[in-house]
Amino acid sequence: MGVEIIFKITAVGILTAVVGQVLKQTGKEEIATFSTLSGLIIVLLMVLDLIGTLFDTVKNLFGF
């Protein structure tokens, strides 16, 4: 679970950057902004899932 999440976040970042650049080159800056924002939201949801797992682990560790 350690390295895989880094690769997933990197893949989303690269894909978002490529799509954003292609859309900017075609003159669709608004859609490029929305695609970048959606990539950011996807990564934030992935990180929030990891934080939830961390809190569950800490809770189980201390017996709360």
Buried (B, 14 or more C-beta within 10 A) or exposed (E): EEEEEEEEBEEBBEEBEEBBEEBBEEEEEEBBEEBBEEBEEBBEEBEEEEEEEEEEEEEEEEEE
